């Protein structure tokens, strides 16, 4: 399959998810994909030797930020019950 067709298909899938789930959930999924790529690089890729402190800092910041978002959403939901 040519690259342009794969990119078009990926764009179509992203736009579909954007319409179904909304922009925030799709953005979370896209950013968490960065963390999954880091983990796959460690496990099945070239190993720990290609990981830098910036990779870990960026992935850590993404996980912490979304952890705070989830915590805030849970607290907000509990306060309305």
PDB file of N, CA, C and O in Angstrom:
ATOM      1  N   UNK A   1       0.852  -1.175   0.000  1.00  0.00           N
ATOM      2  CA  UNK A   1       0.000   0.000   0.000  1.00  0.00           C
ATOM      3  C   UNK A   1       0.897   1.236   0.000  1.00  0.00           C
ATOM      4  O   UNK A   1       1.803   1.331   0.828  1.00  0.00           O
ATOM      5  N   UNK A   2       0.668   2.176  -0.900  1.00  0.00           N
ATOM      6  CA  UNK A   2       1.487   3.387  -0.943  1.00  0.00           C
ATOM      7  C   UNK A   2       1.345   4.205   0.332  1.00  0.00           C
ATOM      8  O   UNK A   2       0.319   4.157   1.011  1.00  0.00           O
ATOM      9  N   UNK A   3       2.399   4.957   0.644  1.00  0.00           N
ATOM     10  CA  UNK A   3       2.435   5.748   1.863  1.00  0.00           C
ATOM     11  C   UNK A   3       1.290   6.754   1.918  1.00  0.00           C
ATOM     12  O   UNK A   3       0.666   6.923   2.965  1.00  0.00           O
ATOM     13  N   UNK A   4       1.008   7.425   0.797  1.00  0.00           N
ATOM     14  CA  UNK A   4      -0.054   8.436   0.812  1.00  0.00           C
ATOM     15  C   UNK A   4      -1.401   7.813   1.151  1.00  0.00           C
ATOM     16  O   UNK A   4      -2.224   8.454   1.804  1.00  0.00           O
ATOM     17  N   UNK A   5      -1.641   6.591   0.729  1.00  0.00           N
ATOM     18  CA  UNK A   5      -2.897   5.922   1.048  1.00  0.00           C
ATOM     19  C   UNK A   5      -2.967   5.609   2.532  1.00  0.00           C
ATOM     20  O   UNK A   5      -4.027   5.748   3.143  1.00  0.00           O
ATOM     21  N   UNK A   6      -1.845   5.185   3.125  1.00  0.00           N
ATOM     22  CA  UNK A   6      -1.820   4.911   4.560  1.00  0.00           C
ATOM     23  C   UNK A   6      -2.045   6.184   5.362  1.00  0.00           C
ATOM     24  O   UNK A   6      -2.770   6.173   6.357  1.00  0.00           O
ATOM     25  N   UNK A   7      -1.431   7.278   4.936  1.00  0.00           N
ATOM     26  CA  UNK A   7      -1.600   8.543   5.633  1.00  0.00           C
ATOM     27  C   UNK A   7      -3.037   9.029   5.510  1.00  0.00           C
ATOM     28  O   UNK A   7      -3.614   9.521   6.480  1.00  0.00           O
ATOM     29  N   UNK A   8      -3.617   8.892   4.318  1.00  0.00           N
ATOM     30  CA  UNK A   8      -5.021   9.278   4.134  1.00  0.00           C
ATOM     31  C   UNK A   8      -5.941   8.446   5.018  1.00  0.00           C
ATOM     32  O   UNK A   8      -6.883   8.971   5.612  1.00  0.00           O
ATOM     33  N   UNK A   9      -5.670   7.169   5.103  1.00  0.00           N
ATOM     34  CA  UNK A   9      -6.485   6.283   5.926  1.00  0.00           C
ATOM     35  C   UNK A   9      -6.338   6.637   7.403  1.00  0.00           C
ATOM     36  O   UNK A   9      -7.327   6.653   8.135  1.00  0.00           O
ATOM     37  N   UNK A  10      -5.111   6.920   7.847  1.00  0.00           N
ATOM     38  CA  UNK A  10      -4.878   7.324   9.230  1.00  0.00           C
ATOM     39  C   UNK A  10      -5.609   8.627   9.544  1.00  0.00           C
ATOM     40  O   UNK A  10      -6.196   8.773  10.616  1.00  0.00           O
ATOM     41  N   UNK A  11      -5.570   9.566   8.611  1.00  0.00           N
ATOM     42  CA  UNK A  11      -6.286  10.828   8.787  1.00  0.00           C
ATOM     43  C   UNK A  11      -7.785  10.588   8.876  1.00  0.00           C
ATOM     44  O   UNK A  11      -8.470  11.217   9.683  1.00  0.00           O
ATOM     45  N   UNK A  12      -8.293   9.692   8.062  1.00  0.00           N
ATOM     46  CA  UNK A  12      -9.716   9.365   8.095  1.00  0.00           C
ATOM     47  C   UNK A  12     -10.097   8.758   9.443  1.00  0.00           C
ATOM     48  O   UNK A  12     -11.123   9.122  10.019  1.00  0.00           O
ATOM     49  N   UNK A  13      -9.277   7.833   9.950  1.00  0.00           N
ATOM     50  CA  UNK A  13      -9.554   7.226  11.246  1.00  0.00           C
ATOM     51  C   UNK A  13      -9.523   8.271  12.357  1.00  0.00           C
ATOM     52  O   UNK A  13     -10.377   8.263  13.244  1.00  0.00           O
ATOM     53  N   UNK A  14      -8.546   9.167  12.310  1.00  0.00           N
ATOM     54  CA  UNK A  14      -8.437  10.209  13.324  1.00  0.00           C
ATOM     55  C   UNK A  14      -9.640  11.131  13.278  1.00  0.00           C
ATOM     56  O   UNK A  14     -10.187  11.489  14.321  1.00  0.00           O
ATOM     57  N   UNK A  15     -10.057  11.517  12.089  1.00  0.00           N
ATOM     58  CA  UNK A  15     -11.222  12.390  11.954  1.00  0.00           C
ATOM     59  C   UNK A  15     -12.496  11.689  12.437  1.00  0.00           C
ATOM     60  O   UNK A  15     -13.370  12.322  13.031  1.00  0.00           O
ATOM     61  N   UNK A  16     -12.595  10.395  12.183  1.00  0.00           N
ATOM     62  CA  UNK A  16     -13.756   9.640  12.646  1.00  0.00           C
ATOM     63  C   UNK A  16     -13.801   9.597  14.164  1.00  0.00           C
ATOM     64  O   UNK A  16     -14.846   9.830  14.771  1.00  0.00           O
ATOM     65  N   UNK A  17     -12.654   9.295  14.774  1.00  0.00           N
ATOM     66  CA  UNK A  17     -12.599   9.278  16.235  1.00  0.00           C
ATOM     67  C   UNK A  17     -12.875  10.651  16.815  1.00  0.00           C
ATOM     68  O   UNK A  17     -13.526  10.772  17.853  1.00  0.00           O
ATOM     69  N   UNK A  18     -12.387  11.677  16.155  1.00  0.00           N
ATOM     70  CA  UNK A  18     -12.619  13.047  16.602  1.00  0.00           C
ATOM     71  C   UNK A  18     -14.111  13.352  16.622  1.00  0.00           C
ATOM     72  O   UNK A  18     -14.609  13.994  17.547  1.00  0.00           O
ATOM     73  N   UNK A  19     -14.817  12.893  15.605  1.00  0.00           N
ATOM     74  CA  UNK A  19     -16.256  13.118  15.557  1.00  0.00           C
ATOM     75  C   UNK A  19     -17.022  12.307  16.584  1.00  0.00           C
ATOM     76  O   UNK A  19     -18.036  12.766  17.109  1.00  0.00           O
ATOM     77  N   UNK A  20     -16.543  11.097  16.879  1.00  0.00           N
ATOM     78  CA  UNK A  20     -17.256  10.225  17.816  1.00  0.00           C
ATOM     79  C   UNK A  20     -16.936  10.600  19.265  1.00  0.00           C
ATOM     80  O   UNK A  20     -17.844  10.778  20.077  1.00  0.00           O
ATOM     81  N   UNK A  21     -15.657  10.717  19.583  1.00  0.00           N
ATOM     82  CA  UNK A  21     -15.233  10.882  20.973  1.00  0.00           C
ATOM     83  C   UNK A  21     -15.061  12.334  21.393  1.00  0.00           C
ATOM     84  O   UNK A  21     -15.164  12.643  22.581  1.00  0.00           O
ATOM     85  N   UNK A  22     -14.806  13.215  20.466  1.00  0.00           N
ATOM     86  CA  UNK A  22     -14.552  14.601  20.814  1.00  0.00           C
ATOM     87  C   UNK A  22     -13.059  14.898  20.849  1.00  0.00           C
ATOM     88  O   UNK A  22     -12.242  13.981  20.928  1.00  0.00           O
ATOM     89  N   UNK A  23     -12.708  16.162  20.792  1.00  0.00           N
ATOM     90  CA  UNK A  23     -11.299  16.539  20.631  1.00  0.00           C
ATOM     91  C   UNK A  23     -10.409  16.223  21.830  1.00  0.00           C
ATOM     92  O   UNK A  23      -9.224  15.940  21.653  1.00  0.00           O
ATOM     93  N   UNK A  24     -10.948  16.266  23.030  1.00  0.00           N
ATOM     94  CA  UNK A  24     -10.097  16.050  24.196  1.00  0.00           C
ATOM     95  C   UNK A  24      -9.659  14.600  24.294  1.00  0.00           C
ATOM     96  O   UNK A  24      -8.480  14.325  24.518  1.00  0.00           O
ATOM     97  N   UNK A  25     -10.580  13.679  24.132  1.00  0.00           N
ATOM     98  CA  UNK A  25     -10.244  12.262  24.235  1.00  0.00           C
ATOM     99  C   UNK A  25      -9.296  11.851  23.112  1.00  0.00           C
ATOM    100  O   UNK A  25      -8.377  11.064  23.339  1.00  0.00           O
ATOM    101  N   UNK A  26      -9.506  12.367  21.915  1.00  0.00           N
ATOM    102  CA  UNK A  26      -8.619  12.039  20.797  1.00  0.00           C
ATOM    103  C   UNK A  26      -7.214  12.594  21.051  1.00  0.00           C
ATOM    104  O   UNK A  26      -6.222  11.935  20.740  1.00  0.00           O
ATOM    105  N   UNK A  27      -7.127  13.797  21.611  1.00  0.00           N
ATOM    106  CA  UNK A  27      -5.812  14.367  21.930  1.00  0.00           C
ATOM    107  C   UNK A  27      -5.102  13.548  22.991  1.00  0.00           C
ATOM    108  O   UNK A  27      -3.894  13.328  22.906  1.00  0.00           O
ATOM    109  N   UNK A  28      -5.846  13.094  23.991  1.00  0.00           N
ATOM    110  CA  UNK A  28      -5.260  12.232  25.030  1.00  0.00           C
ATOM    111  C   UNK A  28      -4.718  10.959  24.394  1.00  0.00           C
ATOM    112  O   UNK A  28      -3.601  10.535  24.692  1.00  0.00           O
ATOM    113  N   UNK A  29      -5.497  10.362  23.534  1.00  0.00           N
ATOM    114  CA  UNK A  29      -5.050   9.137  22.865  1.00  0.00           C
ATOM    115  C   UNK A  29      -3.807   9.356  22.032  1.00  0.00           C
ATOM    116  O   UNK A  29      -2.898   8.526  22.036  1.00  0.00           O
ATOM    117  N   UNK A  30      -3.761  10.466  21.318  1.00  0.00           N
ATOM    118  CA  UNK A  30      -2.584  10.749  20.494  1.00  0.00           C
ATOM    119  C   UNK A  30      -1.346  10.962  21.351  1.00  0.00           C
ATOM    120  O   UNK A  30      -0.270  10.464  21.019  1.00  0.00           O
ATOM    121  N   UNK A  31      -1.485  11.695  22.445  1.00  0.00           N
ATOM    122  CA  UNK A  31      -0.325  11.932  23.303  1.00  0.00           C
ATOM    123  C   UNK A  31       0.115  10.668  24.031  1.00  0.00           C
ATOM    124  O   UNK A  31       1.312  10.435  24.200  1.00  0.00           O
ATOM    125  N   UNK A  32      -0.831   9.861  24.457  1.00  0.00           N
ATOM    126  CA  UNK A  32      -0.453   8.624  25.126  1.00  0.00           C
ATOM    127  C   UNK A  32       0.193   7.634  24.158  1.00  0.00           C
ATOM    128  O   UNK A  32       0.900   6.722  24.586  1.00  0.00           O
ATOM    129  N   UNK A  33      -0.043   7.805  22.871  1.00  0.00           N
ATOM    130  CA  UNK A  33       0.649   6.985  21.879  1.00  0.00           C
ATOM    131  C   UNK A  33       2.155   7.214  21.937  1.00  0.00           C
ATOM    132  O   UNK A  33       2.934   6.295  21.686  1.00  0.00           O
ATOM    133  N   UNK A  34       2.565   8.435  22.266  1.00  0.00           N
ATOM    134  CA  UNK A  34       4.001   8.730  22.423  1.00  0.00           C
ATOM    135  C   UNK A  34       4.592   7.858  23.520  1.00  0.00           C
ATOM    136  O   UNK A  34       5.692   7.326  23.374  1.00  0.00           O
ATOM    137  N   UNK A  35       3.864   7.714  24.612  1.00  0.00           N
ATOM    138  CA  UNK A  35       4.338   6.880  25.719  1.00  0.00           C
ATOM    139  C   UNK A  35       4.392   5.415  25.289  1.00  0.00           C
ATOM    140  O   UNK A  35       5.336   4.703  25.632  1.00  0.00           O
ATOM    141  N   UNK A  36       3.391   4.964  24.546  1.00  0.00           N
ATOM    142  CA  UNK A  36       3.395   3.578  24.067  1.00  0.00           C
ATOM    143  C   UNK A  36       4.556   3.306  23.117  1.00  0.00           C
ATOM    144  O   UNK A  36       5.131   2.218  23.138  1.00  0.00           O
ATOM    145  N   UNK A  37       4.903   4.278  22.290  1.00  0.00           N
ATOM    146  CA  UNK A  37       6.044   4.122  21.384  1.00  0.00           C
ATOM    147  C   UNK A  37       7.333   4.015  22.193  1.00  0.00           C
ATOM    148  O   UNK A  37       8.208   3.215  21.861  1.00  0.00           O
ATOM    149  N   UNK A  38       7.457   4.812  23.250  1.00  0.00           N
ATOM    150  CA  UNK A  38       8.632   4.725  24.119  1.00  0.00           C
ATOM    151  C   UNK A  38       8.733   3.330  24.734  1.00  0.00           C
ATOM    152  O   UNK A  38       9.807   2.730  24.747  1.00  0.00           O
ATOM    153  N   UNK A  39       7.618   2.818  25.240  1.00  0.00           N
ATOM    154  CA  UNK A  39       7.632   1.490  25.841  1.00  0.00           C
ATOM    155  C   UNK A  39       7.950   0.400  24.820  1.00  0.00           C
ATOM    156  O   UNK A  39       8.662  -0.556  25.130  1.00  0.00           O
ATOM    157  N   UNK A  40       7.428   0.542  23.612  1.00  0.00           N
ATOM    158  CA  UNK A  40       7.733  -0.458  22.591  1.00  0.00           C
ATOM    159  C   UNK A  40       9.188  -0.370  22.146  1.00  0.00           C
ATOM    160  O   UNK A  40       9.792  -1.393  21.821  1.00  0.00           O
ATOM    161  N   UNK A  41       9.764   0.837  22.124  1.00  0.00           N
ATOM    162  CA  UNK A  41      11.186   0.964  21.816  1.00  0.00           C
ATOM    163  C   UNK A  41      12.038   0.236  22.847  1.00  0.00           C
ATOM    164  O   UNK A  41      13.045  -0.387  22.510  1.00  0.00           O
ATOM    165  N   UNK A  42      11.624   0.322  24.099  1.00  0.00           N
ATOM    166  CA  UNK A  42      12.375  -0.350  25.157  1.00  0.00           C
ATOM    167  C   UNK A  42      12.234  -1.866  25.052  1.00  0.00           C
ATOM    168  O   UNK A  42      13.218  -2.595  25.179  1.00  0.00           O
ATOM    169  N   UNK A  43      11.004  -2.342  24.819  1.00  0.00           N
ATOM    170  CA  UNK A  43      10.766  -3.787  24.871  1.00  0.00           C
ATOM    171  C   UNK A  43      11.118  -4.526  23.582  1.00  0.00           C
ATOM    172  O   UNK A  43      11.766  -5.572  23.630  1.00  0.00           O
ATOM    173  N   UNK A  44      10.706  -4.006  22.445  1.00  0.00           N
ATOM    174  CA  UNK A  44      10.934  -4.734  21.194  1.00  0.00           C
ATOM    175  C   UNK A  44      11.828  -3.980  20.219  1.00  0.00           C
ATOM    176  O   UNK A  44      12.164  -4.494  19.152  1.00  0.00           O
ATOM    177  N   UNK A  45      12.207  -2.781  20.580  1.00  0.00           N
ATOM    178  CA  UNK A  45      13.039  -1.978  19.686  1.00  0.00           C
ATOM    179  C   UNK A  45      14.516  -2.169  19.983  1.00  0.00           C
ATOM    180  O   UNK A  45      14.986  -3.285  20.206  1.00  0.00           O
ATOM    181  N   UNK A  46      15.222  -1.081  19.982  1.00  0.00           N
ATOM    182  CA  UNK A  46      16.664  -1.130  20.168  1.00  0.00           C
ATOM    183  C   UNK A  46      17.070  -1.176  21.632  1.00  0.00           C
ATOM    184  O   UNK A  46      18.261  -1.219  21.941  1.00  0.00           O
ATOM    185  N   UNK A  47      16.124  -1.166  22.515  1.00  0.00           N
ATOM    186  CA  UNK A  47      16.420  -1.330  23.928  1.00  0.00           C
ATOM    187  C   UNK A  47      16.626  -0.022  24.654  1.00  0.00           C
ATOM    188  O   UNK A  47      16.381   1.058  24.117  1.00  0.00           O
ATOM    189  N   UNK A  48      17.077  -0.140  25.870  1.00  0.00           N
ATOM    190  CA  UNK A  48      17.218   0.999  26.765  1.00  0.00           C
ATOM    191  C   UNK A  48      18.307   1.965  26.296  1.00  0.00           C
ATOM    192  O   UNK A  48      18.265   3.145  26.645  1.00  0.00           O
ATOM    193  N   UNK A  49      19.264   1.500  25.526  1.00  0.00           N
ATOM    194  CA  UNK A  49      20.383   2.366  25.120  1.00  0.00           C
ATOM    195  C   UNK A  49      19.966   3.526  24.226  1.00  0.00           C
ATOM    196  O   UNK A  49      20.711   4.499  24.114  1.00  0.00           O
ATOM    197  N   UNK A  50      18.796   3.458  23.585  1.00  0.00           N
ATOM    198  CA  UNK A  50      18.351   4.561  22.740  1.00  0.00           C
ATOM    199  C   UNK A  50      17.472   5.562  23.483  1.00  0.00           C
ATOM    200  O   UNK A  50      17.107   6.598  22.927  1.00  0.00           O
ATOM    201  N   UNK A  51      17.134   5.267  24.718  1.00  0.00           N
ATOM    202  CA  UNK A  51      16.271   6.137  25.502  1.00  0.00           C
ATOM    203  C   UNK A  51      17.125   7.207  26.179  1.00  0.00           C
ATOM    204  O   UNK A  51      18.142   6.908  26.806  1.00  0.00           O
ATOM    205  N   UNK A  52      16.693   8.457  26.042  1.00  0.00           N
ATOM    206  CA  UNK A  52      17.408   9.565  26.679  1.00  0.00           C
ATOM    207  C   UNK A  52      16.581  10.101  27.847  1.00  0.00           C
ATOM    208  O   UNK A  52      15.425   9.722  28.030  1.00  0.00           O
ATOM    209  N   UNK A  53      17.173  10.962  28.610  1.00  0.00           N
ATOM    210  CA  UNK A  53      16.439  11.554  29.732  1.00  0.00           C
ATOM    211  C   UNK A  53      15.295  12.428  29.223  1.00  0.00           C
ATOM    212  O   UNK A  53      14.293  12.613  29.914  1.00  0.00           O
ATOM    213  N   UNK A  54      15.448  12.962  28.013  1.00  0.00           N
ATOM    214  CA  UNK A  54      14.381  13.795  27.440  1.00  0.00           C
ATOM    215  C   UNK A  54      13.187  12.946  27.044  1.00  0.00           C
ATOM    216  O   UNK A  54      12.044  13.385  27.167  1.00  0.00           O
ATOM    217  N   UNK A  55      13.444  11.730  26.570  1.00  0.00           N
ATOM    218  CA  UNK A  55      12.331  10.807  26.288  1.00  0.00           C
ATOM    219  C   UNK A  55      11.553  10.509  27.560  1.00  0.00           C
ATOM    220  O   UNK A  55      10.323  10.549  27.581  1.00  0.00           O
ATOM    221  N   UNK A  56      12.291  10.211  28.612  1.00  0.00           N
ATOM    222  CA  UNK A  56      11.640   9.889  29.880  1.00  0.00           C
ATOM    223  C   UNK A  56      10.935  11.100  30.476  1.00  0.00           C
ATOM    224  O   UNK A  56       9.841  10.974  31.026  1.00  0.00           O
ATOM    225  N   UNK A  57      11.559  12.279  30.368  1.00  0.00           N
ATOM    226  CA  UNK A  57      10.936  13.498  30.900  1.00  0.00           C
ATOM    227  C   UNK A  57       9.647  13.823  30.144  1.00  0.00           C
ATOM    228  O   UNK A  57       8.637  14.157  30.764  1.00  0.00           O
ATOM    229  N   UNK A  58       9.671  13.729  28.834  1.00  0.00           N
ATOM    230  CA  UNK A  58       8.485  14.021  28.037  1.00  0.00           C
ATOM    231  C   UNK A  58       7.363  13.037  28.293  1.00  0.00           C
ATOM    232  O   UNK A  58       6.212  13.435  28.476  1.00  0.00           O
ATOM    233  N   UNK A  59       7.690  11.754  28.306  1.00  0.00           N
ATOM    234  CA  UNK A  59       6.670  10.739  28.564  1.00  0.00           C
ATOM    235  C   UNK A  59       6.142  10.860  29.985  1.00  0.00           C
ATOM    236  O   UNK A  59       4.944  10.715  30.228  1.00  0.00           O
ATOM    237  N   UNK A  60       7.038  11.125  30.911  1.00  0.00           N
ATOM    238  CA  UNK A  60       6.614  11.306  32.299  1.00  0.00           C
ATOM    239  C   UNK A  60       5.693  12.496  32.458  1.00  0.00           C
ATOM    240  O   UNK A  60       4.707  12.428  33.192  1.00  0.00           O
ATOM    241  N   UNK A  61       6.007  13.596  31.769  1.00  0.00           N
ATOM    242  CA  UNK A  61       5.161  14.787  31.844  1.00  0.00           C
ATOM    243  C   UNK A  61       3.773  14.510  31.269  1.00  0.00           C
ATOM    244  O   UNK A  61       2.772  14.984  31.806  1.00  0.00           O
ATOM    245  N   UNK A  62       3.711  13.751  30.186  1.00  0.00           N
ATOM    246  CA  UNK A  62       2.418  13.398  29.587  1.00  0.00           C
ATOM    247  C   UNK A  62       1.592  12.561  30.556  1.00  0.00           C
ATOM    248  O   UNK A  62       0.407  12.827  30.755  1.00  0.00           O
ATOM    249  N   UNK A  63       2.214  11.553  31.156  1.00  0.00           N
ATOM    250  CA  UNK A  63       1.495  10.678  32.082  1.00  0.00           C
ATOM    251  C   UNK A  63       1.033  11.455  33.314  1.00  0.00           C
ATOM    252  O   UNK A  63      -0.105  11.295  33.756  1.00  0.00           O
ATOM    253  N   UNK A  64       1.909  12.297  33.871  1.00  0.00           N
ATOM    254  CA  UNK A  64       1.542  13.080  35.055  1.00  0.00           C
ATOM    255  C   UNK A  64       0.407  14.054  34.725  1.00  0.00           C
ATOM    256  O   UNK A  64      -0.539  14.188  35.501  1.00  0.00           O
ATOM    257  N   UNK A  65       0.497  14.726  33.590  1.00  0.00           N
ATOM    258  CA  UNK A  65      -0.544  15.692  33.211  1.00  0.00           C
ATOM    259  C   UNK A  65      -1.896  15.022  33.070  1.00  0.00           C
ATOM    260  O   UNK A  65      -2.901  15.548  33.546  1.00  0.00           O
ATOM    261  N   UNK A  66      -1.934  13.870  32.423  1.00  0.00           N
ATOM    262  CA  UNK A  66      -3.212  13.197  32.271  1.00  0.00           C
ATOM    263  C   UNK A  66      -3.660  12.548  33.568  1.00  0.00           C
ATOM    264  O   UNK A  66      -4.861  12.382  33.786  1.00  0.00           O
ATOM    265  N   UNK A  67      -2.735  12.181  34.426  1.00  0.00           N
ATOM    266  CA  UNK A  67      -3.099  11.706  35.757  1.00  0.00           C
ATOM    267  C   UNK A  67      -3.794  12.802  36.555  1.00  0.00           C
ATOM    268  O   UNK A  67      -4.791  12.548  37.231  1.00  0.00           O
ATOM    269  N   UNK A  68      -3.267  14.020  36.475  1.00  0.00           N
ATOM    270  CA  UNK A  68      -3.900  15.161  37.141  1.00  0.00           C
ATOM    271  C   UNK A  68      -5.280  15.428  36.550  1.00  0.00           C
ATOM    272  O   UNK A  68      -6.227  15.715  37.282  1.00  0.00           O
ATOM    273  N   UNK A  69      -5.394  15.334  35.235  1.00  0.00           N
ATOM    274  CA  UNK A  69      -6.686  15.539  34.575  1.00  0.00           C
ATOM    275  C   UNK A  69      -7.708  14.511  35.040  1.00  0.00           C
ATOM    276  O   UNK A  69      -8.850  14.864  35.336  1.00  0.00           O
ATOM    277  N   UNK A  70      -7.314  13.251  35.106  1.00  0.00           N
ATOM    278  CA  UNK A  70      -8.226  12.191  35.557  1.00  0.00           C
ATOM    279  C   UNK A  70      -8.613  12.414  37.018  1.00  0.00           C
ATOM    280  O   UNK A  70      -9.781  12.276  37.381  1.00  0.00           O
ATOM    281  N   UNK A  71      -7.641  12.757  37.852  1.00  0.00           N
ATOM    282  CA  UNK A  71      -7.925  13.017  39.262  1.00  0.00           C
ATOM    283  C   UNK A  71      -8.933  14.157  39.402  1.00  0.00           C
ATOM    284  O   UNK A  71      -9.883  14.058  40.178  1.00  0.00           O
ATOM    285  N   UNK A  72      -8.727  15.228  38.657  1.00  0.00           N
ATOM    286  CA  UNK A  72      -9.634  16.374  38.719  1.00  0.00           C
ATOM    287  C   UNK A  72     -11.030  15.995  38.236  1.00  0.00           C
ATOM    288  O   UNK A  72     -12.026  16.427  38.816  1.00  0.00           O
ATOM    289  N   UNK A  73     -11.108  15.197  37.186  1.00  0.00           N
ATOM    290  CA  UNK A  73     -12.413  14.776  36.674  1.00  0.00           C
ATOM    291  C   UNK A  73     -13.139  13.899  37.690  1.00  0.00           C
ATOM    292  O   UNK A  73     -14.349  14.035  37.870  1.00  0.00           O
ATOM    293  N   UNK A  74     -12.412  12.999  38.355  1.00  0.00           N
ATOM    294  CA  UNK A  74     -13.022  12.135  39.363  1.00  0.00           C
ATOM    295  C   UNK A  74     -13.516  12.972  40.539  1.00  0.00           C
ATOM    296  O   UNK A  74     -14.622  12.757  41.035  1.00  0.00           O
ATOM    297  N   UNK A  75     -12.704  13.918  40.982  1.00  0.00           N
ATOM    298  CA  UNK A  75     -13.119  14.780  42.091  1.00  0.00           C
ATOM    299  C   UNK A  75     -14.344  15.610  41.714  1.00  0.00           C
ATOM    300  O   UNK A  75     -15.252  15.792  42.524  1.00  0.00           O
ATOM    301  N   UNK A  76     -14.360  16.105  40.493  1.00  0.00           N
ATOM    302  CA  UNK A  76     -15.489  16.899  40.018  1.00  0.00           C
ATOM    303  C   UNK A  76     -16.758  16.058  39.947  1.00  0.00           C
ATOM    304  O   UNK A  76     -17.838  16.532  40.301  1.00  0.00           O
ATOM    305  N   UNK A  77     -16.637  14.821  39.495  1.00  0.00           N
ATOM    306  CA  UNK A  77     -17.778  13.921  39.391  1.00  0.00           C
ATOM    307  C   UNK A  77     -18.311  13.558  40.777  1.00  0.00           C
ATOM    308  O   UNK A  77     -19.524  13.501  40.984  1.00  0.00           O
ATOM    309  N   UNK A  78     -17.403  13.314  41.725  1.00  0.00           N
ATOM    310  CA  UNK A  78     -17.829  12.944  43.071  1.00  0.00           C
ATOM    311  C   UNK A  78     -18.504  14.108  43.789  1.00  0.00           C
ATOM    312  O   UNK A  78     -19.393  13.893  44.613  1.00  0.00           O
ATOM    313  N   UNK A  79     -18.096  15.325  43.490  1.00  0.00           N
ATOM    314  CA  UNK A  79     -18.695  16.482  44.162  1.00  0.00           C
ATOM    315  C   UNK A  79     -20.120  16.755  43.675  1.00  0.00           C
ATOM    316  O   UNK A  79     -20.890  17.422  44.365  1.00  0.00           O
ATOM    317  N   UNK A  80     -20.474  16.247  42.497  1.00  0.00           N
ATOM    318  CA  UNK A  80     -21.825  16.439  41.964  1.00  0.00           C
ATOM    319  C   UNK A  80     -22.778  15.344  42.425  1.00  0.00           C
ATOM    320  O   UNK A  80     -23.987  15.458  42.226  1.00  0.00           O
ATOM    321  N   UNK A  81     -22.257  14.293  43.034  1.00  0.00           N
ATOM    322  CA  UNK A  81     -23.133  13.187  43.482  1.00  0.00           C
ATOM    323  C   UNK A  81     -23.615  13.384  44.876  1.00  0.00           C
ATOM    324  O   UNK A  81     -24.355  12.550  45.397  1.00  0.00           O
TER     325      UNK A  81
END
